Amino acid sequence: MAVDIKPISTVSDGISALKSRLSASEWTQDADIIAPHLIEWRDKYFGETPLMVMPKSTKAVSEILKICTHFDLKITPQGGNTGLVGGQTPQGEVLLSLKNMTRIRNLNTVHNSITVEAGATLQSVQEAALARGRKFPLSLASEGTCTIGGNLSTNAGGVHVLKYGTMKDLVFGVEAVLADGRIFNGLSDLRKDNTGYDLNRLFLGAEGTLGIITSACLKLFPNPNHIQRAIIGIESPQAAMNLLEHCHMSDHLALFEVMPRTGMDLVLTHIQDQRDPFTHPYPWYAIIDFETETEAQGLEIAEARLGTALESGIALDVVMAQSETQARTILALRENMSAAQKFNGGSVKLDITVPLSKIPEFFTRADEAVQTVVPKCRPIGFGHFGDGNIHYNIAQPLSKNLETGKAAYLTNWQALSDAVFDIVDALGGSISAEHGIGIMKKTDLAKRADPVKLALMKSLKTALDPNHILNPRILL
Ligand SMILES: Cc1cc2nc3c(=O)[nH]c(=O)nc-3n(C[C@H](O)[C@H](O)[C@H](O)COP(=O)(O)OP(=O)(O)OC[C@H]3O[C@@H](n4cnc5c(N)ncnc54)[C@H](O)[C@@H]3O)c2cc1C
């Protein structure tokens, strides 16, 4: 058997080369500075790295990749470190942080486009667009921290996919540095360009395995003057589906999120300043937005749609937001679901999608299936219902001290995932709706994906990154 023996000095020579070619503010080995980059939001993945590089330009990224290829140094790219599948956490690789590349390069209100560097936070892009009367519609609870490079690399979804699509739908083109240091320049805001393969799309959802995204040209939209938000008490996931169909008669519908009462209770108990909008509890809640030109139009559409939903029994109760503050408070209930679950003991967190009409069946079957794996476990499904995307989290059974049983419960992660993913497969869904594969679902992808798709993905990986230096542990 051939053994790949590398001279011992290779890694340290490579690290020295990187340090000598970058400016002092573009790298660090200071453990205190690096520490927050090695642990992720839920404390699930912990990493290590010999060096963090923080290039300030595309040219510097190119230089880094040339050196890494030369010395066979592996790299993990990182944006805001909010990813939920462990793809941004290095395990001994060089950590390439985009945090020094945050410039807005251009904003064009004729073309409705904005060109930004990959390390710009999503919120900074939304704000830049808004300042010029435009909307950049991607919206996630992590938007103050996550970056455009991370959003593109995970093909982020969020709450506005229903109307505007995922990150893949919101981009004209990208600039990306290849493993050998060459720069692919797809930065253009042409709405039509049929000149062969759309290479930009290779980098979207690739989780940093095919190149480092350094910049992107994104699509902007007219900013709606008014958003009419409402929260609706409903009976069940079936009622949520009926309500969605009913509200979809209006093309102003821009958001449709759903959460169960168990989730509402968690948020009200554990997150400060949260308030139940209703005087009575309901089994489930839907939160919806209508985007309109004027406030009067928003109210008229919402009252018409929700009034008839109440009359027909699809909706049990409705609270209409009366101000922007109240609208924010309503959505915060849903957005704080993940934070609240930190207080609910160990939780197996799945992010699945099924065809919309199959969501009620998914809940019935999954809720039953997980009980056969861990009796009395507590499934909580919530999320982007309007996209068929459910964050299906399965919390450990209740006990006096949840902390004690947490580690033992989490050993069931794979068995619980398998039980749920079998149902997702049977219903024609996907085991990753918007968070990606990373390290978390790598074996699930290998087991469940179409072999032709997997083979094509592996061919692309080898073609673009023959030495597998870019995020080599994840995805495939
Ligand atoms: C509270 C909370 C709510 C969330 N809500 C949502 C949601 O509604 N919808 C959703 O889709 N996600 C959600 N997420 C997940 C996360 O915010 C997204 O996946 C986001 O797109 C990650 O961006 P980031 O900059 O933090 O990327 P990171 O976490 O830093 O990286 C994510 C992946 O992209 C790669 N990467 C990062 N930057 C680059 C680059 N420039 N070039 C190449 N590869 C790169 C990394 O190597 C890694 O594989 C949520 C997370 C949290 C903590």
The ligand as a Gaussian input file, in Angstrom:
#p B3LYP/6-31G(d) Opt

LIG

0 1
 C      -29.945000      32.149000      15.882000
 C      -29.682000      31.585000      14.526000
 C      -30.694000      31.609000      13.579000
 C      -30.465000      31.094000      12.300000
 N      -31.486000      31.138000      11.384000
 C      -31.267000      30.675000      10.148000
 C      -32.312000      30.711000       9.172000
 O      -33.427000      31.131000       9.428000
 N      -32.029000      30.272000       7.938000
 C      -30.795000      29.782000       7.591000
 O      -30.590000      29.423000       6.437000
 N      -29.800000      29.717000       8.508000
 C      -30.004000      30.138000       9.757000
 N      -28.999000      30.080000      10.688000
 C      -27.707000      29.478000      10.317000
 C      -26.627000      30.470000       9.849000
 O      -26.848000      31.768000      10.356000
 C      -26.516000      30.461000       8.332000
 O      -26.102000      29.188000       7.895000
 C      -25.563000      31.531000       7.775000
 O      -25.735000      31.578000       6.372000
 C      -24.104000      31.257000       8.093000
 O      -23.348000      32.435000       7.804000
 P      -21.963000      32.715000       8.532000
 O      -21.356000      33.915000       7.940000
 O      -22.120000      32.714000       9.987000
 O      -21.112000      31.439000       8.063000
 P      -20.155000      30.505000       8.912000
 O      -20.901000      29.858000      10.012000
 O      -18.927000      31.207000       9.280000
 O      -19.818000      29.403000       7.796000
 C      -20.826000      28.565000       7.268000
 C      -20.208000      27.701000       6.140000
 O      -19.819000      28.535000       5.046000
 C      -18.392000      28.468000       4.812000
 N      -17.987000      29.831000       4.508000
 C      -18.185000      30.953000       5.258000
 N      -17.743000      32.039000       4.602000
 C      -17.244000      31.603000       3.418000
 C      -16.653000      32.251000       2.287000
 N      -16.504000      33.559000       2.244000
 N      -16.268000      31.482000       1.234000
 C      -16.429000      30.132000       1.256000
 N      -16.979000      29.474000       2.295000
 C      -17.396000      30.205000       3.354000
 C      -17.827000      27.890000       6.096000
 O      -16.621000      27.189000       5.869000
 C      -18.952000      26.957000       6.561000
 O      -18.879000      25.744000       5.873000
 C      -29.200000      30.558000      11.976000
 C      -28.184000      30.535000      12.934000
 C      -28.412000      31.033000      14.195000
 C      -27.288000      31.018000      15.186000

